[in-house]
């Protein structure tokens, strides 16, 4: 019977090295991978938040332009949508319509995406921010005849007598209808006709800070003329834009809607 050849020492060592990783070695590899992934999670989360914020700002700018376009075409600003109007502008019950401009929710409604003809992010007709919250919209109710929301109301009122009253401040105030200090107003006096904003990442439950409480949200029913906008902090993440009355009037004049 032929004898099998002996394995050389090099061959034997190679076989021992082919055993694979030991449990300790595998544990070390998994630990290192876990530490690397843990370090990446905050970075990925931060990048996603930046992406959502950028997308939402773009949405707000597009809505701002759509509102101006609607006003130039129809001679009035649309009323905000109510919570159950399926994205259509909502007039006051008991006779509100585009002729008298009486809205059901002047300062605490939603963007009327269906009325504006812009694509809605859900099947209910509402414009949604990148976090899945309905985008808010407030329109001025200044003037006894609602000139900004009634058909040709701005033309009837006259440029010199148009005084929108929504005021955007950099911080909340304990005093109603005023910014916290004289220099904290971000808008010209007496105010602007339109405010559009996202309630941000915490919009599902609403912020608890006094600044966020000034902006109507699921946690706050505040509906006075004061709104707050500033850089994000740990307890404030609303994102806001508004329409300057001078820009709106200029566009209306150029379109022949105002003399």
C-alpha positions as CSV (number, residue, x, y, z in Angstrom):
1,X,0.0,0.0,0.0
2,X,1.5,3.3,-1.1
3,X,2.4,5.7,1.8
4,X,0.9,9.2,1.8
5,X,3.4,12.0,1.6
6,X,4.0,13.9,4.8
7,X,2.7,17.5,5.0
8,X,5.5,20.0,5.2
9,X,5.5,22.4,8.1
10,X,4.6,25.3,5.8
11,X,1.5,23.4,4.6
12,X,0.4,22.6,8.2
13,X,0.8,26.2,9.2
14,X,-1.3,27.3,6.3
15,X,-4.1,25.0,7.3
16,X,-4.1,26.4,10.8
17,X,-4.3,29.9,9.4
18,X,-7.4,28.9,7.4
19,X,-9.4,28.3,10.5
20,X,-11.0,31.8,10.2
21,X,-11.7,34.5,12.8
22,X,-11.9,33.6,16.4
23,X,-14.9,34.8,18.4
24,X,-12.8,37.5,20.0
25,X,-11.7,38.7,16.6
26,X,-15.2,38.8,15.3
27,X,-16.4,40.7,18.4
28,X,-13.6,43.2,17.9
29,X,-14.7,43.7,14.2
30,X,-18.3,44.1,15.2
31,X,-17.4,46.6,17.9
32,X,-15.3,48.7,15.5
33,X,-18.1,48.6,12.9
34,X,-20.7,49.6,15.6
35,X,-18.5,52.6,16.6
36,X,-18.1,53.7,13.0
37,X,-21.9,53.5,12.4
38,X,-22.7,55.3,15.6
39,X,-20.4,58.1,14.5
40,X,-22.2,58.3,11.1
41,X,-25.8,58.4,12.5
42,X,-25.7,62.0,13.7
43,X,-24.1,63.1,10.4
44,X,-26.7,61.3,8.3
45,X,-29.5,62.7,10.5
46,X,-28.1,66.3,10.2
47,X,-27.9,65.9,6.4
48,X,-31.5,64.7,6.2
49,X,-32.7,67.6,8.3
50,X,-30.8,70.0,6.0
51,X,-32.5,68.4,3.0
52,X,-35.9,68.6,4.6
53,X,-35.4,72.3,5.5
54,X,-34.2,73.1,2.0
55,X,-37.1,71.3,0.4
56,X,-39.6,73.1,2.6
57,X,-38.1,76.6,2.0
58,X,-38.4,75.9,-1.7
59,X,-42.1,74.9,-1.2
60,X,-42.8,78.1,0.7
61,X,-41.2,80.2,-2.1
62,X,-43.3,78.5,-4.7
63,X,-46.5,79.0,-2.7
64,X,-45.5,82.7,-2.2
65,X,-45.3,83.1,-6.0
66,X,-48.5,81.1,-6.6
67,X,-50.4,83.5,-4.2
68,X,-49.1,86.5,-6.0
69,X,-50.1,85.0,-9.3
70,X,-53.6,84.2,-8.0
71,X,-54.0,87.8,-6.7
72,X,-53.0,89.3,-10.1
73,X,-55.4,87.0,-11.9
74,X,-58.4,87.3,-9.5
75,X,-57.9,90.8,-8.0
76,X,-57.8,89.4,-4.5
77,X,-55.9,87.0,-2.2
78,X,-57.5,83.6,-1.5
79,X,-58.9,82.8,1.9
80,X,-56.9,80.2,3.9
81,X,-58.2,76.6,3.8
82,X,-59.9,75.3,7.0
83,X,-59.0,72.0,8.6
84,X,-61.7,70.2,6.8
85,X,-62.1,72.0,3.4
86,X,-59.9,69.6,1.5
87,X,-57.4,72.3,0.5
88,X,-60.0,74.7,-0.9
89,X,-60.2,78.3,0.4
90,X,-62.7,78.5,3.2
91,X,-65.2,81.4,3.5
92,X,-67.0,82.3,6.7
93,X,-70.3,80.5,7.3
94,X,-73.4,82.5,6.9
95,X,-72.7,84.3,3.7
96,X,-68.9,84.6,3.3
97,X,-67.8,84.6,-0.4
98,X,-65.3,86.1,-2.7
99,X,-67.5,89.2,-3.1
100,X,-67.3,90.2,0.5
101,X,-64.0,88.4,1.3
102,X,-65.1,87.0,4.6
103,X,-62.8,84.1,5.5
104,X,-63.5,81.4,8.1
105,X,-59.8,81.4,9.2
106,X,-58.0,84.6,8.4
107,X,-55.0,84.0,10.6
108,X,-55.0,80.3,11.5
109,X,-55.7,78.4,8.3
110,X,-53.8,76.3,5.8
111,X,-52.5,76.9,2.3
112,X,-55.4,76.5,-0.1
113,X,-53.5,74.2,-2.5
114,X,-56.6,73.1,-4.3
115,X,-57.7,76.6,-5.0
116,X,-54.3,77.7,-6.0
117,X,-54.0,74.8,-8.4
118,X,-50.6,73.7,-7.0
119,X,-49.8,70.0,-6.5
120,X,-50.8,68.8,-3.0
121,X,-48.7,66.3,-1.1
122,X,-51.6,64.2,0.1
123,X,-55.0,63.1,-1.2
124,X,-56.8,65.7,0.8
125,X,-55.7,68.7,-1.2
126,X,-53.3,70.3,1.4
127,X,-49.8,71.4,0.7
128,X,-47.4,69.5,3.1
129,X,-43.9,70.3,4.2
130,X,-41.0,67.8,4.1
131,X,-42.0,66.5,7.5
132,X,-45.6,65.7,6.5
133,X,-47.3,68.6,8.2
134,X,-49.8,70.9,6.6
135,X,-48.3,74.3,5.6
136,X,-49.9,77.2,7.3
137,X,-51.2,80.4,5.7
138,X,-52.5,83.6,7.2
139,X,-54.0,86.6,5.4
140,X,-54.8,90.0,6.7
141,X,-58.3,90.9,7.7
142,X,-57.5,94.7,8.0
143,X,-60.2,97.0,6.7
144,X,-63.9,96.9,7.3
145,X,-64.6,95.6,3.7
146,X,-61.8,93.0,3.6
147,X,-60.1,94.7,0.7
148,X,-57.4,92.1,0.3
149,X,-59.7,89.0,0.1
150,X,-62.7,90.5,-1.7
151,X,-62.9,90.6,-5.5
152,X,-61.3,93.9,-6.7
153,X,-61.3,95.0,-3.1
154,X,-57.8,96.5,-3.3
155,X,-58.8,98.6,-6.3
156,X,-61.9,99.9,-4.6
157,X,-60.0,100.7,-1.4
158,X,-57.2,102.6,-3.3
159,X,-53.4,102.1,-3.0
160,X,-53.0,104.9,-0.4
161,X,-55.6,103.3,2.0
162,X,-54.3,99.7,1.9
163,X,-52.9,98.8,5.3
164,X,-52.3,95.1,5.9
165,X,-51.8,94.2,9.6
166,X,-49.9,90.9,10.0
167,X,-46.7,91.6,11.9
168,X,-43.7,89.3,11.9
169,X,-41.4,89.7,14.9
170,X,-38.0,88.1,15.9
171,X,-39.3,87.2,19.3
172,X,-42.6,86.8,21.1
173,X,-44.1,89.5,23.4
174,X,-46.2,89.3,26.5
175,X,-48.0,92.4,25.2
176,X,-50.8,91.6,22.7
177,X,-50.4,92.8,19.1
178,X,-46.8,94.0,19.6
179,X,-43.3,92.8,19.1
180,X,-41.2,92.2,22.2
181,X,-39.1,95.4,21.6
182,X,-39.4,98.2,19.1
183,X,-36.6,97.0,16.9
184,X,-37.6,93.3,16.7
185,X,-40.2,93.8,13.9
186,X,-39.1,92.0,10.7
187,X,-41.8,93.6,8.6
188,X,-42.7,97.2,7.8
189,X,-45.3,99.0,9.8
190,X,-48.2,98.4,10.0
191,X,-47.6,94.9,8.6
192,X,-47.8,92.5,5.6
193,X,-50.8,90.9,3.9
194,X,-49.6,87.3,3.8
195,X,-47.6,85.0,6.1
196,X,-46.8,81.4,5.0
197,X,-45.0,79.0,7.3
198,X,-44.1,75.4,8.1
199,X,-44.3,74.3,11.7
200,X,-41.1,72.3,11.2
201,X,-40.0,68.9,12.5
202,X,-42.0,69.3,15.7
203,X,-45.1,70.4,13.8
204,X,-47.0,67.2,14.5
205,X,-47.3,68.1,18.2
206,X,-46.5,71.8,18.0
207,X,-43.6,73.6,19.7
208,X,-43.8,74.5,23.4
209,X,-41.7,77.7,23.4
210,X,-43.3,81.1,23.7
211,X,-42.0,82.0,20.2
212,X,-43.7,79.0,18.6
213,X,-46.8,79.6,20.6
214,X,-47.3,82.9,18.7
215,X,-47.7,80.9,15.5
216,X,-50.9,78.8,15.4
217,X,-50.0,75.1,15.5
218,X,-51.5,71.9,16.8
219,X,-50.5,73.0,20.3
220,X,-51.5,76.6,20.1
221,X,-54.7,78.3,18.9
222,X,-53.1,81.8,19.1
223,X,-54.7,83.8,16.2
224,X,-53.7,87.4,16.8
225,X,-51.8,89.4,14.2
226,X,-48.3,88.6,15.6
227,X,-46.1,85.9,14.1
228,X,-42.5,85.0,15.1
229,X,-39.6,84.0,12.8
230,X,-36.0,83.5,13.6
231,X,-33.1,81.1,13.2
232,X,-33.8,77.6,14.5
233,X,-33.0,76.8,18.1
234,X,-33.6,73.7,20.3
235,X,-37.2,74.8,20.9
236,X,-38.1,76.7,17.7
237,X,-38.0,75.3,14.2
238,X,-40.8,77.1,12.3
239,X,-39.8,78.2,8.8
240,X,-41.6,81.4,7.6
241,X,-41.9,83.6,4.5
242,X,-44.3,86.5,3.9
243,X,-45.4,88.7,1.0
244,X,-44.3,92.4,1.1
245,X,-47.2,94.8,0.5
246,X,-45.0,96.8,-1.8
247,X,-44.2,93.7,-4.0
248,X,-47.9,92.7,-4.1
249,X,-49.0,96.2,-5.1
250,X,-46.3,96.6,-7.7
251,X,-47.3,93.3,-9.3
252,X,-51.0,94.4,-9.3
253,X,-50.1,97.8,-10.8
254,X,-48.0,96.2,-13.6
255,X,-50.9,93.8,-14.3
256,X,-53.4,96.6,-14.5
257,X,-55.3,95.5,-11.4
258,X,-54.5,98.7,-9.6
259,X,-54.4,102.2,-11.1
